[in-house]
Every structure is written in structure tokens, then in C-alpha cells.
């Protein structure tokens, strides 16, 4: 669903990414971990068209979208769930979800079915559809942002730090929902996450980034045996 090859990118004259190779298959969840400043958010921004790559290619479901505007990459099937829970605070939950499906607005039956699946995924939103999104708890806002991305009917979902600032119980709910999207809907999911232990519990594969490069990849079980990964990201004693 997503294939990034030799991807380099940065900001003005500051290079951040250096030849990233990473792929996400249908029904696969790939987690990206690394220290602050490793380039994780820049990777998502370059893949989704928010910044233009300086080298390499990005393909979504086999289609080369390298350097295309974000709206075209979204239309190709990539939905980007940004960090910091960026809801439209004065709009209702229902309106936030509707905006996510704006490009599909002529397909009313399909949109209704997608909204029903979002509410099945996050049932607590059902009673809050008429509530202003800015008045929700942080966890509920995160559910709205993910649901808004799903309303576009994507083939691949990329998420930036969805667990930040959430209580452990809500982190569990969010990650359980991601697991369902992978297994029940066959979405490819690329997850950037600081909570490495939570990411390891849900991921099929994990990529470790450092200084703009992917330095190692593997299954959670494989990387849990790496002493450097244990010490740096898992706090020691983690068993997959």
C-alpha cells in the first residue's frame, strides 16, 4: 500500500531524511520509533506531500505520487492523522467526520457506511456527534481525528504520535482500534510512536530511526532481543 524508496527530504537547506527505504503492505502495521529529532514526523510529512522530497520515490498502492501535492496523495489513498489532535474545535463531531469524507460527498451511501464503521470502532463518539469537538477529552479528540481520516476511505493510514498525552486506558483503546483496522479492513498502517512498548504490542514490523536514517528493522520479537533497542526504547525487561 505504501512504498518509500531512497527518500530524502528536509526543510529549506536543512536535510533531515537520508535515503529512507520502507514499505507497508495491505493489512500490515509498521511502527517507526526513535528519539526526538530522528526524522519520524518528517518521514510522514514527506510521504503525504506536506513537504517535497529532494530524492527518492513515494508510491501509494503502486501509483507514483512523488512530489505531488498533499491533496492528490490523499486522493490516491493515503490519509495522514497528524500529531497534536488537530480537530476543528468549534465544529461538531459529526461535521469533523463529514469534512474527512468531503472528496466522497457525492457517494452518500458509501459515506454513511464508513461513518457507521467509524462509530463501531469508537462507540463513545456516537453520543457526542452533536457536541463541539473542542469540548471533548484528549482521547475522544484523537478518536475524532482518526475517524476523520478514515472517512476518506484510505488504503493506507499514517499516524503521528496518537498516544501522546493520553491515559493508559485510552492508549489501549486507540491501539486496539488500530489492530482492528489492520485485521478487519485490511488497511496498511504506518505508525510513528514514542510509546515503544505500546507500538511493539500492536506492530507487525518495527523500524528504528536515528538521525534521519532507518538503522534497523524487524519484528517486535526480533528487536526485543536487541540489547540496544531494549535499553534505548523499551526500558529493559520487555518480552514480545
N, C-alpha and C positions, 0 to 999 in steps of 0.2 A: 504493500500500500504506500509506503514511503521509502525512497531510496536516495540517500545523500552520499555523493561520491566526490572526494577531493575538495570538500567545501572549505573555502577560506572567506573570511568576512571581518569587518571591523567598523570603526567609526572615524570618519574623516581620514586622518593619516595614522590612526592607531589600529594596527592589526590585532585581532582578538582570536579568531579561529585559524587553524593551520592544517589544512588537508584532512578534514573530518570525513571518515567513511562510516556510515551507519545505516542500517535498514530495519524496517518494521513490517512484518508480514500480516496478512489478514488474521484476526483472532489472536494476535500476539501483543503482549505488553512489555515494552522495553523501558527500563528505568535508567536515567542518567543521574549519577551522583558525582560530587566533587566539592571542593572548598569554594567559598565565596570568591568570585573573580576568575573561576576556572573557564568561564565561557559558556555555561549551560544556557542561560537566558538568551545570549547572542545566537546560539545554535537554533533555538526555536524561532527567534525573530528572523533569521536568515532563511530558514526553511519555509516560513509562512509569508515571506515577502515584505516584512516590515522594514528590513534593511536589505540592500542589494549585495549579493555575494561578489567577491572580487575574483574568485576562481571556483571551479568545480561545478557540479550539476545537482539539481533537485528534481526528482521525479515523484509524481503522485499517481498511483495506480497505473504506472507505466508511461504517463504523459510527462514530457519535459516541460517544467514550469520555471526553469532557472531565470531569474531576473524579472519575472513577470510581476505586475502589481498585486498587492495582497488580495484584492477582490477577485482577481482571476484565479489565484491559487485556491482561494476559498471555494470558488465555483467548481474547481477541479476536484474538490472533495476533501480539503484539509480544513479543519476547524481548530482555531487557536484559543485556548482558555488561558487568559493572561494571569499574571500574579496580581495580588492585592485586591482580588474580588471586585472587579470593576463593573458593578451593576449601574443601571440608570436609576439613581436613588429616588427621584420623585415620581417615577412611573410604577405602576403596579407590577406584581409578579407576572400576571397574565400578559401585560404589554411587553415586559422584558423578554418573555419567551417568544411572543409574536415577532419581535424585531429580529430574533435569531433566525426565523423562518421567512424573512422578507423576500428573499430571492425565489422562494417557492410559493408565494402568496396566491398564485393562480390555481395551485393544486390543493384545494381546501380539504378534500378527503384525506390526502396524504399528510397534511399538516395536523389534522385532528388526530390521526392515528399516532403521529410522532409525539404530540403533546400528551396523549394518553400513556404512551410508553415512558415518557419523562416523569409523569406523576406516579406511575407504577414504580419507577426507580427511586423516586424521592417522595414518598406518600405524604410527608409532613407539609409539602408545598400545596397540597390540594385545598386545605382550609385557609391558605394565605394568598390565593390567586388575586383577590381584590385589595390586598394590602400593599402599601408603598414598599418597594424593595429595600429602600434605605432604612426602614424601621425593623428589618429582620435581624436576627442574630448573625454573627460571622459565619457560622456553619451553614445556616439557611441561605445566606447570600452566596456562599460557594456552590451550593446546590443549584441556585438560580443560574449562576454563570455557566456551570457545566451543562445544565439543561438548555440554556440559550444556544450554546454551541451545538448541541445535539439536534436542535430544531432545524439546522441547515441540512440535515441528512448526510453527514460526512462519511467518508470511507476511512479516514484516519483522524484521530483526535490527539492534539498535543496540549499538554497541561504544564503550567509553570507553577511549582510550589503550592499545590492545592491544600496542603495540611498546615501551612504557616498560621500560627495564632489560634488554632482550634484545640478544643479539649480532646483528650484521647478518645473518648466515646464517639465524638463526631468524626475524628480522623478515621476510626474504624468503619463508620457508615459510608464515608466518601470512598474509601478504598474497596469496600465490599461492592459498592456500585460500579466501580471501575472493573472489578473482576467479572461482574455480570455483563457489562458491555462487551467485554472480550469474548466470553464464552457463549452468551445468548445471541448477541447481534453480530459477532464476527468482526468487530472494529479492530483496526490496528491502533495501538495507543503508544504514544511516546510521552513519558512522564519524567519531568525534571523535579527532583525532590531532595530536600535537605534531610528529611527524616529517613535515613538509610534503612533502618530496621523495618519500618513500615513498607518501604519500597521493596525490600527483599522478600517480604511475605507475599506480595501480590505479583511480582515480576516473573516473566519467563526468562528474560536475559537482563543483565545489568552492564552498563558501560560506565567506566570511571574516567572522568575528565580531569586534566591538570594542565594549566597554562595554555588553554586553547587547543589541546590535543586529547584524543582518546588514548589512554595509556594501557588499558586492559579491558577486556570484555569476558563474559562468561555467564553461566547460570548462577543463581544465588548459592546453590550448594557448592559450586566450584570456587566462587570468590570468598565464601565463608572460610575456606581452607587457606586463604592467602593471609599471612600474618600482617602484611602491610595494610590490607583492606580492613581486617579486624581492628587493628589499632587505630587507624585514622578515621574510620567511618562507623564502625559498629560497637565501639566501646569495649571490645573483648568479650569472650564468652558466648558469642552468638552462634547458634546451631541452626542451619537451614532445615 
